[in-house]
Amino acid sequence: MFHDMICQISPFRSLVCRSHLHSIHLSKSALSLKTFSTLGNYRAAPEPGGLRKGMDAIKNTIAENFGGKAQGIGTVQFSLDDVPDLTGKVAVITGGSEGIGYGCTHTLLKHNVAKVYILSISDDVVKGAKGAIAKELGEDKANRTTWMKCDISDWWGVKDIADKIIKDTDRLDILINNAGRGIMTYQLTDYGVDRHMAVNHFGHVVLTSNLLPLMKETANKGNIVRISNQASNAHQAAPSDTKFESLDELNRDLGPNGQYGRSKLAVILYTRYFARKVTNAGQPNLLMNATHPGFVSTKMSKEDIFEPFPLGGYAMAYGLEPFKKNQFEGAVPTIFAATSTEESGQYICPPAIPEVGSKLAQDDALADTLMELTWKVLIEKTKSGSVNQGSLLDSMI
């Protein structure tokens, strides 16, 4: 029964729902969890090294998804202590005052970042986060944060925030697109667009595109500029017939897992599109990568999950709590992507393990179609903006 509930509600449901995959036995009395997509296509191979590769895949699966000592068995290692000195650098983090976002904010400040713009909705949450930073890192570090109220689903509002940031600073080295809508029921925004896609994909495209001139300017001065987009292995829950061909398709109710998974698929496709169209097209110092945090104990997994699953949510909120990562462990791949990687267009799983993702996530043609639709929807849905507002996007990447 517990297995069935997790199968229905888990944002990483491929971990538990494929009966033909190998099992991870968490303890003698714990549930048997089926392994992740990293093992989805693995079969014991007869060729030399097949068993070793299989064991590496199992190790990475555990390291990518669970907290504590589990992370230490991954084949690629990175810790928050490995973050380089960030003196003089400026960062923007959406949702940077709680959960994984707070873990990122705290880590950047700990490593001497000059300024962090925190984009979020709640002033109270930010005050709490700033107070915690002041207590742990000192008032100087806390005063390096600037809160800007921002609802990522309000695209004109996002543009306004980007314009204010550009006027306030002469450089931008790090952009962490972290805020998002979790596994929740189908809903449309005021623009008439599926809220998962509007927040997790469209809103961050608007923010990134409007900040891009400043990031290019920073990169062209010889600095490496890094953008990290929060994706998830839940992208595997996107329907196999996903085409990204029309708004009508986007506005279908796919159920909580499908809505969330498709939006995270879009995040990975956008990341790889950006690498092709920007990094590899004349901007080698401007890098974008997508990340998967693993099972993390956050508001999404402890509270929001009850919105789509009032009863079944207990399995995610409480049953899996002992195996989840804390907010700092969940921030590790994002921080790696935001401060240390030299690559662009990768899908990075914890601690710093590049994965290929699903078949759809590797489809460049699908990425092109997604971004064509993204441009079309953004323009059509915001053309009613006042003349004084100008254009939502002068260009889009």
C-alpha positions as CSV (number, residue, x, y, z in Angstrom):
1,M,0.0,0.0,0.0
2,F,2.8,2.4,0.9
3,H,4.5,1.6,-2.4
4,D,1.3,2.4,-4.3
5,M,0.9,5.8,-2.6
6,I,4.5,6.8,-3.4
7,C,4.0,5.6,-7.0
8,Q,1.1,8.1,-7.3
9,I,2.6,11.2,-5.6
10,S,6.4,11.0,-5.8
11,P,8.0,13.7,-8.0
12,F,10.6,11.0,-8.7
13,R,8.0,8.3,-9.4
14,S,10.3,6.5,-11.8
15,L,12.3,5.6,-8.7
16,V,9.5,3.5,-7.4
17,C,7.2,2.5,-10.2
18,R,9.2,0.3,-12.6
19,S,9.0,-3.2,-11.3
20,H,11.6,-4.5,-13.7
21,L,14.4,-2.4,-12.3
22,H,16.8,-3.2,-9.5
23,S,15.9,-2.4,-6.0
24,I,17.5,-0.4,-3.3
25,H,16.8,-1.8,0.1
26,L,17.1,1.1,2.5
27,S,17.1,-1.2,5.5
28,K,15.9,-4.6,6.5
29,S,12.5,-3.3,7.5
30,A,12.2,-0.3,5.1
31,L,10.3,-0.2,1.8
32,S,12.0,-1.5,-1.3
33,L,12.5,1.4,-3.7
34,K,13.0,0.8,-7.4
35,T,16.0,2.6,-8.8
36,F,16.1,5.8,-10.8
37,S,16.3,6.6,-14.5
38,T,20.1,6.3,-14.2
39,L,19.4,2.6,-14.0
40,G,16.4,2.5,-16.2
41,N,18.1,1.1,-19.3
42,Y,20.7,-0.9,-17.5
43,R,21.0,-4.7,-17.9
44,A,23.9,-6.8,-16.6
45,A,26.1,-6.7,-19.7
46,P,28.5,-9.5,-20.7
47,E,31.1,-7.1,-22.1
48,P,34.1,-6.2,-19.9
49,G,33.3,-3.5,-17.4
50,G,29.6,-4.1,-17.6
51,L,29.3,-5.1,-13.9
52,R,31.4,-2.1,-12.8
53,K,29.3,0.3,-14.9
54,G,26.2,-1.3,-13.3
55,M,27.6,-0.8,-9.8
56,D,28.5,2.8,-10.6
57,A,25.0,3.4,-11.9
58,I,23.6,2.0,-8.6
59,K,26.0,4.2,-6.6
60,N,25.1,7.3,-8.5
61,T,21.4,6.6,-8.2
62,I,21.7,6.5,-4.4
63,A,24.0,9.5,-4.3
64,E,21.8,11.6,-6.5
65,N,18.6,11.1,-4.5
66,F,19.2,10.5,-0.9
67,G,20.7,12.5,1.9
68,G,23.5,12.0,4.5
69,K,26.4,9.7,3.7
70,A,24.6,8.5,0.6
71,Q,26.0,11.4,-1.4
72,G,29.5,10.4,-0.7
73,I,29.3,7.2,-2.9
74,G,28.7,9.1,-6.2
75,T,31.3,8.7,-8.9
76,V,31.7,12.5,-9.2
77,Q,32.2,14.4,-6.0
78,F,31.5,18.0,-5.0
79,S,30.7,19.6,-1.7
80,L,29.7,23.1,-0.6
81,D,33.2,23.4,0.9
82,D,34.6,23.2,-2.7
83,V,33.0,26.5,-3.7
84,P,35.6,29.0,-4.8
85,D,36.0,32.5,-3.4
86,L,33.3,34.7,-4.9
87,T,34.6,38.1,-3.9
88,G,33.2,40.8,-6.2
89,K,30.6,38.6,-7.8
90,V,26.9,39.4,-8.0
91,A,24.1,36.8,-8.0
92,V,20.3,36.7,-8.6
93,I,18.3,33.8,-7.0
94,T,14.6,33.3,-7.5
95,G,13.0,31.7,-4.4
96,G,16.3,32.4,-2.6
97,S,14.8,32.8,0.9
98,E,13.6,29.3,1.7
99,G,14.3,25.7,0.9
100,I,17.0,24.9,-1.7
101,G,17.1,28.6,-2.6
102,Y,18.0,29.6,1.0
103,G,20.7,26.9,0.9
104,C,22.1,28.6,-2.2
105,T,21.9,32.1,-0.8
106,H,23.6,31.1,2.5
107,T,26.4,29.3,0.6
108,L,27.1,32.1,-1.8
109,L,27.3,34.6,1.1
110,K,29.5,32.2,3.1
111,H,31.9,32.3,0.1
112,N,32.1,36.1,0.0
113,V,29.7,36.9,-2.9
114,A,29.4,40.7,-3.1
115,K,25.6,40.9,-3.5
116,V,22.6,38.6,-3.8
117,Y,19.3,39.7,-5.2
118,I,16.6,37.5,-3.7
119,L,13.4,37.3,-5.9
120,S,10.4,35.9,-4.0
121,I,6.9,36.7,-3.0
122,S,6.9,36.7,0.8
123,D,8.6,39.6,2.7
124,D,8.1,37.7,6.0
125,V,10.0,34.7,4.7
126,V,12.9,36.9,3.5
127,K,13.1,38.6,6.9
128,G,13.4,35.3,8.6
129,A,16.1,34.2,6.1
130,K,18.0,37.4,6.5
131,G,17.8,37.1,10.3
132,A,19.2,33.5,10.1
133,I,22.0,34.7,7.9
134,A,22.9,37.5,10.2
135,K,23.0,35.1,13.2
136,E,25.1,32.5,11.4
137,L,27.3,34.6,9.1
138,G,27.1,38.1,10.5
139,E,25.4,41.4,9.7
140,D,27.7,42.3,6.9
141,K,26.8,39.1,5.0
142,A,23.1,39.6,5.7
143,N,23.3,43.2,4.4
144,R,24.6,41.9,1.1
145,T,21.1,40.6,0.2
146,T,18.5,42.7,-1.5
147,W,14.9,41.4,-1.6
148,M,12.7,42.1,-4.6
149,K,9.1,41.1,-4.5
150,C,8.5,38.9,-7.5
151,D,5.8,36.5,-8.7
152,I,7.4,34.5,-11.5
153,S,4.0,33.9,-13.0
154,D,3.5,37.7,-13.6
155,W,5.7,38.1,-16.6
156,W,5.4,41.9,-16.8
157,G,6.4,42.0,-13.2
158,V,9.4,39.8,-13.9
159,K,10.5,42.1,-16.6
160,D,10.2,45.1,-14.3
161,I,12.4,43.4,-11.7
162,A,15.0,42.6,-14.3
163,D,15.0,46.2,-15.4
164,K,15.6,47.3,-11.8
165,I,18.4,44.9,-11.3
166,I,20.1,46.1,-14.5
167,K,19.9,49.7,-13.2
168,D,21.2,48.8,-9.8
169,T,24.3,46.8,-10.7
170,D,27.0,46.8,-13.4
171,R,27.6,43.1,-13.5
172,L,25.8,39.8,-13.0
173,D,27.9,36.6,-12.6
174,I,25.3,34.1,-11.3
175,L,21.7,33.5,-12.0
176,I,19.9,30.7,-10.2
177,N,16.4,30.1,-11.5
178,N,15.2,28.1,-8.5
179,A,11.6,29.2,-7.7
180,G,8.9,26.9,-9.0
181,R,5.5,25.3,-8.7
182,G,5.7,21.8,-7.3
183,I,3.5,18.8,-7.7
184,M,0.0,20.4,-7.5
185,T,-3.3,20.3,-9.4
186,Y,-4.0,21.9,-12.7
187,Q,-4.5,25.6,-12.8
188,L,-4.3,28.5,-15.3
189,T,-2.7,31.8,-14.6
190,D,-4.2,35.2,-15.4
191,Y,-2.6,35.0,-18.8
192,G,-4.5,31.8,-19.5
193,V,-1.5,29.5,-19.4
194,D,-0.9,26.3,-17.3
195,R,0.6,27.5,-14.1
196,H,3.3,24.9,-13.9
197,M,4.7,25.9,-17.3
198,A,4.1,29.6,-16.7
199,V,6.2,29.5,-13.5
200,N,8.8,26.8,-14.0
201,H,9.5,27.6,-17.6
202,F,8.1,30.8,-19.1
203,G,8.7,33.1,-16.2
204,H,12.4,32.1,-15.9
205,V,12.8,32.5,-19.7
206,V,11.5,36.1,-19.3
207,L,13.9,36.8,-16.4
208,T,16.9,35.3,-18.2
209,S,16.2,37.0,-21.5
210,N,15.9,40.4,-19.9
211,L,19.0,39.9,-17.8
212,L,21.0,38.5,-20.7
213,P,22.5,41.8,-22.0
214,L,24.0,42.4,-18.5
215,M,25.3,38.8,-18.3
216,K,26.8,39.1,-21.8
217,E,28.5,42.3,-20.8
218,T,29.9,40.6,-17.7
219,A,31.1,37.6,-19.7
220,N,32.7,39.8,-22.4
221,K,34.9,41.3,-19.8
222,G,36.5,37.9,-19.2
223,N,34.3,36.6,-16.4
224,I,32.6,33.2,-16.5
225,V,28.9,33.8,-16.1
226,R,26.8,30.8,-14.9
227,I,23.1,30.2,-15.0
228,S,21.6,27.3,-13.1
229,N,18.0,26.1,-13.8
230,Q,16.1,23.9,-11.3
231,A,15.0,20.8,-13.2
232,S,14.1,17.3,-11.8
233,N,14.2,13.6,-12.6
234,A,10.5,14.0,-12.5
235,H,10.8,15.2,-16.1
236,Q,10.4,11.5,-17.0
237,A,6.7,11.9,-16.0
238,A,6.1,14.1,-19.1
239,P,3.8,12.3,-21.5
240,S,5.6,10.5,-24.3
241,D,3.5,12.4,-26.9
242,T,4.7,15.8,-25.7
243,K,5.1,18.0,-28.8
244,F,5.1,21.6,-27.5
245,E,3.2,22.6,-30.6
246,S,0.3,24.7,-29.2
247,L,-1.1,26.5,-26.2
248,D,-4.0,24.1,-26.3
249,E,-1.6,21.3,-25.8
250,L,0.1,23.1,-22.8
251,N,-3.3,23.7,-21.2
252,R,-4.3,20.1,-21.1
253,D,-4.8,18.7,-17.6
254,L,-2.2,16.0,-17.2
255,G,-2.6,15.4,-13.5
256,P,-0.2,16.7,-10.9
257,N,2.7,14.5,-11.8
258,G,2.3,15.1,-15.5
259,Q,2.0,18.9,-15.2
260,Y,5.1,19.1,-13.0
261,G,7.1,16.6,-15.1
262,R,6.4,18.4,-18.4
263,S,7.5,21.7,-17.0
264,K,10.7,20.2,-15.8
265,L,11.3,18.6,-19.2
266,A,10.9,22.2,-20.6
267,V,13.6,23.4,-18.2
268,I,16.1,20.8,-19.5
269,L,15.2,21.5,-23.2
270,Y,15.6,25.2,-22.7
271,T,19.0,24.7,-21.0
272,R,20.3,22.7,-23.9
273,Y,18.8,25.1,-26.4
274,F,20.6,28.0,-24.7
275,A,23.9,26.2,-24.8
276,R,23.5,25.7,-28.6
277,K,22.3,29.2,-29.4
278,V,24.4,31.2,-26.9
279,T,27.4,29.4,-25.4
280,N,28.3,27.6,-28.6
281,A,27.4,30.6,-30.8
282,G,30.0,33.1,-29.7
283,Q,29.6,33.4,-25.9
284,P,31.9,30.7,-24.5
285,N,32.0,32.4,-21.1
286,L,28.2,32.3,-20.7
287,L,27.1,28.9,-19.3
288,M,23.7,27.4,-18.6
289,N,23.0,24.1,-16.9
290,A,20.0,22.3,-15.4
291,T,20.1,20.4,-12.1
292,H,18.2,17.8,-10.2
293,P,18.3,18.2,-6.4
294,G,17.2,14.7,-5.3
295,F,14.7,14.0,-2.5
296,V,14.8,17.2,-0.4
297,S,12.9,18.2,2.7
298,T,11.2,21.5,1.6
299,K,7.8,23.1,1.8
300,M,6.9,21.5,-1.5
301,S,7.5,18.0,-0.2
302,K,6.2,18.5,3.3
303,E,3.2,20.9,2.8
304,D,2.3,21.6,-0.8
305,I,2.0,17.8,-1.6
306,F,-1.2,17.7,0.4
307,E,-3.0,20.0,-2.1
308,P,-3.1,17.3,-4.9
309,F,-3.0,14.4,-2.5
310,P,-4.8,15.2,0.8
311,L,-4.4,11.6,2.1
312,G,-1.6,10.1,0.0
313,G,0.6,13.1,0.7
314,Y,1.5,11.7,4.1
315,A,3.7,9.1,2.4
316,M,5.8,11.8,0.8
317,A,5.6,14.3,3.7
318,Y,6.4,11.9,6.5
319,G,7.1,8.4,5.2
320,L,10.1,9.5,3.1
321,E,11.3,12.2,5.5
322,P,14.1,10.1,7.0
323,F,15.6,9.6,3.6
324,K,15.4,13.2,2.3
325,K,18.2,15.7,1.9
326,N,18.2,18.9,3.9
327,Q,18.2,22.3,2.1
328,F,22.0,22.5,1.9
329,E,22.4,19.0,0.6
330,G,19.7,19.8,-2.0
331,A,21.6,22.9,-3.0
332,V,24.8,21.1,-3.9
333,P,24.3,20.5,-7.7
334,T,22.8,24.0,-8.1
335,I,25.8,25.5,-6.4
336,F,28.2,23.4,-8.5
337,A,26.4,24.6,-11.7
338,A,26.4,28.2,-10.4
339,T,30.0,28.5,-9.3
340,S,32.3,25.8,-10.6
341,T,31.3,24.0,-13.8
342,E,33.1,24.7,-17.0
343,E,30.5,23.1,-19.2
344,S,27.2,24.3,-20.7
345,G,24.0,22.5,-21.6
346,Q,24.3,19.7,-19.1
347,Y,21.8,18.0,-16.8
348,I,23.6,17.7,-13.5
349,C,22.5,15.4,-10.7
350,P,23.9,15.4,-7.2
351,P,26.6,15.9,-6.2
352,A,27.9,16.9,-9.7
353,I,27.0,14.0,-12.0
354,P,26.1,14.7,-15.6
355,E,23.2,12.6,-16.8
356,V,21.5,12.4,-20.2
357,G,17.9,12.5,-19.0
358,S,15.0,11.0,-20.8
359,K,14.8,10.5,-24.5
360,L,12.6,13.6,-24.8
361,A,15.1,15.6,-22.8
362,Q,17.7,14.9,-25.5
363,D,15.6,15.9,-28.5
364,D,17.0,19.2,-30.0
365,A,14.1,19.4,-32.4
366,L,11.7,19.3,-29.5
367,A,13.7,22.0,-27.8
368,D,13.4,24.2,-30.9
369,T,9.7,23.7,-31.1
370,L,9.3,24.5,-27.4
371,M,11.2,27.8,-27.7
372,E,9.2,28.8,-30.8
373,L,6.0,28.2,-28.9
374,T,7.5,30.0,-25.9
375,W,8.1,33.1,-27.9
376,K,4.7,33.0,-29.5
377,V,2.8,32.6,-26.2
378,L,4.8,35.3,-24.4
379,I,4.2,37.8,-27.2
380,E,0.5,37.0,-27.7
381,K,-0.3,36.9,-24.0
382,T,1.4,40.1,-23.1
383,K,0.6,42.3,-26.1
384,S,-2.2,44.0,-24.1
385,G,0.4,45.6,-21.9
386,S,0.4,49.4,-21.9
387,V,2.4,51.3,-24.5
388,N,4.5,52.7,-21.8
389,Q,5.6,49.2,-20.8
390,G,7.2,48.7,-24.2
391,S,8.0,45.1,-25.2
392,L,8.2,42.2,-22.8
393,L,11.1,40.8,-24.8
394,D,13.4,42.6,-27.2
395,S,14.8,39.1,-28.0
396,M,14.5,35.8,-26.4
397,I,17.0,33.0,-25.5
